[in-house]
């Protein structure tokens, strides 16, 4: 299951984001280090399911389908708040930097209202610049990984020269356990001095930044977007950084809970909700729902929570969803379930790679594939498209 790490300094709404995205019940409190262990839970990314287009009723097994929207599971890791000096072990630093490296993409939750200082302590709204939080967290992660990369550097360089080793392979070995591939390192090296014998500290730090951008892309969730001091800050953040999503985790929690109680109808990521039982809502609850609609949904198009998950998986990691079936005419698998599984895989993948994701035996026996929409055979190197329904033909 693909993993996303939710990170940031203390007290900015990380656990609220995590709860709203996973319907989990992680403790939420207004003080640093509420989260003392990395929490993990299942969240979902959402794509249009082919069932409506095809006029069929699907029977999902590995996912959910709600009104033609396919909800595909991913794993969220809620990492404790980082403080300045975390890479040196301050706060709960090193343990949680380790936790971060499990993930493929980082969501950096910030307090867009500027109502928490650099260490996560409450201050007057608008008195702290959230741009400082982005810079500090990026620097902590870079310097932590640089520390790993530069460990025993002189000895490593001597070994590379003496044994005629590949410097990329040596760097890869040094970063083992971080989920970074040798291909990531090769790509990251292209923009720095090619002769590793000439590398100095700034070259290694630049290499580290490049590796992280490629292997662990980050997005910024500008939380508390509904507060008055947030709007101008969000504008400034978007001018300086890509991949910025305004959000209100508290609003998402309120909508999800009201939906679960049957009071409203709401699908995560939507720009509206429908009130179902107005007579069971108090005046204060109705006022709160009106506030969310006006200050979040109308203004930003959603609460931002689902948008962040979708953006991380589909944009930053460039994943698509493909539906493997056995019967290309009925869109079913062996037991007759219609469109049973939605598989997340990298853009550019082919049917043989899909076959191995379904099961190693199917990959080993792969012959060719059939596009179920056209009933046409496709080659093993055909580039799969988002939403493809593919029947995999194997040797007996």
N, C-alpha and C positions, 0 to 999 in steps of 0.2 A: 504494500500500500504506500502510495506517495506521501511524503511527510512535509508539512509546513511548520516552521518554528515561529511562535509569536513571542516577540522580544521587545525590549525597551527598558527605560528606567522605572523605578517603583512608582506606583500610585497614579498611573496614567490611564488605567482602564484595560490593561492586558487581560486580566482574569474576566472582566466583563465581556471583552471581545471573545475570549475563549468560550465562556458560558453561552453567549448568544449564538455562536457558530456551531456549538455542539449540543446545546440544550443540557449541558452538564451543570454541576452544582459546586464548582470550585469556590472556596471561601473568598468572599470579597470584603475588604475592609479598607479604611482610609489611613493606612500607615505602611511604611516600607516593609518589604520582606514578608508580606502576607503569604506569598507562594514560597515555600521553602524546599520543595522538590519539584522536579519537572513533571507536570501533569500531562497525561496523554488521553485523547478521546477521539472518536470518529466524528468528522464533519462531512459535508457533502458539497460537491460542485454540481452545477446544474446546466444541462443542455436540453434543447428540444428533442423529444423522443420521436422516432420515425412512426410510432403507432398511429398518430392522428393523420399524418400524410398518407399512410397506407390503408387507413380505415380498418385497423385490426385492434383487438384488445390484447395488450402484452402481458406477459407473466414474468416479471423480473425476478431473478434469483440473487444476484450480487448487488442489487441496487433497488431503488424505489422509482415508481412513476406516479406523479400526481398531476392530473389534468394535462397530460401530454408533456410534462416536464420530467426528464430523467435525472434523478439524484444519485450521483456516483460517489462512493465513499473514499475519503482520504483521511489521513491521520494528522491531527494538530498536536503540537508539543507546546505547552505553556511554560516558558522559561522564566525563572525568577528575575526580578528587576536588576539591571546592571547599574553600577555606580562608577564614577570616575576612578580609575586605578584598578578596575576589575581584572585586567590582564596581568596585573602584578599580584593578584590574589586578594584585593580589597573587597569588602562586602562578602558576597557569596560567589565571587568572580570565576575562578578557574573551573569549578564543577559545572557551572551553567554555560560557560563557553564550550565546554565539552558537549553538553546537551544540545547546544545549537547546531553543532556539526553533523548531527544525525540527519538534519533536514536538507531538502533540495532547494528550498527557497525560504527567505526570511520575510516576515511581516513585522515591520518596526512600528509599533503603536506609540504615538506621541500625543501629548495633551496640547491640542491646537489652541486652546483658550489661554495658554500661558499662566495657568493657576497652580503650577507645581515647579519648584526650583530644580536645579541640575541634579540634586540627590533625591528628588521625589517628595520633598516636604511641601505641604500646602502653603501658598502665598496668595497675595491679592491677584485676582484675575487680570491678565494683561501685563503683569509686572515682569514676567519671564519670557525670554525669546525662545520659542520652540526650535528655531533653527540651530541653536547651540546643542540641543539634545541629539539632533540628527548627526551633527559633526562628531560629537563625543562618542556616540555608540559605534559609528563606523570606524573611528580611530581605535577604540578598544578591541574590536574584532580583528582589525588589520594587525595591530601590534601583538595581539595574542598569537595569531598564526605566524607572524614574522618570527616570534620567539621560537616556535617549533622549527621553522624553516632554517633559521640561522644557528641552531644548536650544533655545536661541534663543526662549524663551517670550515675552518682552516683544515681540519683533519679530513673532512669530506672532499674538499677540492684536491688535496694531495692524492687521495685514493682514486678519484676520477682520472687524474693525470697518470698515475702509476699503473692503473689497471685498464686504462683506455675504456672507461665506462661511459655510458650515455648519461649526460647531465640531467636530462628530463626524467630518466628512470630513477636516478638517485634522489631527485626532488620528490618524485612520486613515493618512493619508499619512506622518505622523511615525513611525508604527510599521510602515511597509512592510517586508516581509521577515521579520516575526515570525510570520506565519500567523494573525494576529488579524484578525477581520472587523469591518466597520463596525457590524454588528448586535451584536457583543460589546460595542463601545464605547457604543452607544446604551443597551443594557441596564445597563451598569456606571454610567452617568451618573445613573440614576434615583434613587440613594440619596445623592447629594451636592448641594451648593448649585447650584440650576439656573442662576444667573447666572454665567457663566464669567468675567466681569469682576471678580467678587469672590473668585475662587479664589486661595488662598494655598498655600504649600508643602504644608501638611497635607492640603488638599483634593486636590491632585494625587497625593500619596502614597496617599490613600484610593482615589482613582479607579484608580490602578495596581493596588492590591490587588484591587479589584473585578474589573478586567479579567482579571487572572490567574486568579482563582477561576472565572470564567465560561469563559474561552478555553483555559486550560491547567490543568485540575484536577489535583490532586496526591493520591497515596495514600502511606501510610507502610508500608514493609516492615520489620518489626521482626526483623532477622536475628539469628542465633545464639540462637534462641528456646529451644534445648535446654539452654543453660547455666544453672546454678543461680541466678545473679544476674539472670536475664532476666525471670522470671515476675512479680515485683512491679513492675518497670519497665514491662512491657507493660500491666499493669493500670492504672498511672498515665497512660500515654500514651493508652489508650483512653478514659479519663475526660475527657481534655482535647481530643482530636482525633477527628474522624470518619475513616473509611476507613483503618483500621489492620489489617494482616494479619501475624500472627506467622509466621515462616519460618525454615527452615534450608537455605540454599543448598548447603552441603557435603553434607547428607543427600540432597538431590535429585541432586547430581552422582554420589554413590555408587550410588544406585538406578538412575539412567539408564545408568551404565557397566556395572553388573551385568546389567541387562536386555539391553544391546547384546551382552554376552558370552554371553548365553543361560543365565546362571546363575539368574536369576529372571525372572518375568513381572510387568511393572509398566507401568502407563499413567500418565503425569504427571497429577497431581491426585487420584489414588486414595488411599484411606485404608489401603491394604494392598498387599502384594505376595505372590507365590507363589514359594517356592523350588523350582527345577526340578532342580538338580544339586547336592544337598547334599554328595555325596561329593567334589566338586571345590572345595568351599569350606573354607578353613582354620578352625581354632577361633576365631582372631581375627576373621576375616570374618563368621562366624556370630554372634559376640558383637556386632560392629558393627551387623549387620542387626537383631538383637534390640533393641539400644539405640535405633535409629531408629524401630522399630515402637512401642516403649514411650514414648519421650520426645518424639516428634514426631507420628507418625501417630495413635496412640491419643489423645494429649493434645489435638492441634489439628485433627485430621481430615485433614491433608495436610501436605506440606512447605511449603506456602504459595506456592510459585513459580508453579504454574499458576493458582492462585486469584487471585494478583495480576494476571496478564495478563488473565484473564477479567474480573475486576472492572473493570479499566481500560477495556476495550473495551465491555463490555456494560452496566456500571452507570454509570461516570463519563461515558463518551461516548455512552451510550444507543444502542448499535448493535444491530441484529437481523440474522439470517441468512435470506436468501430464495434459493430455488432456481429459476432461470429454465430453462424447457424449451420445446421446440418442439411435441412431441406430448404433450398433456395426459393421454392414455389410457395411454401406455407410460412416461411421465416421461422421455422421451429428447430429445436434440437431433438435429440433422440427420444426424449420423453414427451414431446409434443408441446413444450412450453414455447410461446411466441416471444421472439426477441428477448431471450432469457438474460443475457449478459451484455452489459456495456463495458468495453475494455478501454482503459486509458493507455495510450501509447504515443511515443514521440512522433511529431510530424516528420514525414519522410520515411516512415516504416513501411515494410512490404508484407505481403500475405504470409511468407514463410516465418517472419519474425512474430506475426500475430499467432501463428500456429504454435510456436514455442511458448508464447505467453499463456495460451489456453492449456497446453499440457506438453511436457517434453516428448512423450511418445507420439503425439500428433505432429510435432515438429519434425521428429526423426522420420516419420512415414509420409511427410508432405509430398504431394505430386503437383497439384496446381490448385487454383481457386476459381470460384465463380462469383461474379457480381450479381447479387440476388435481384437487384432492381432491373437490370438489363438482361439477366439470364445469359450473359456472355462470359466466356472463360477469360481470366486475366492472368498475366504472366507472374512468375514468382517474384520478379523485381518491380511489379506494378506499385506505384506510390499510392498508398491508401489515402482516401479523402475523409474528412470529418463527416460522420454520419453514415459511412459505408456499411452495408450489410453483406457479409462475405461468407460463402460456403467453402469450407476447406475440404478438398478431396485428398484422401490418403490411400496409400498402398494397403492391401489387405494383409 
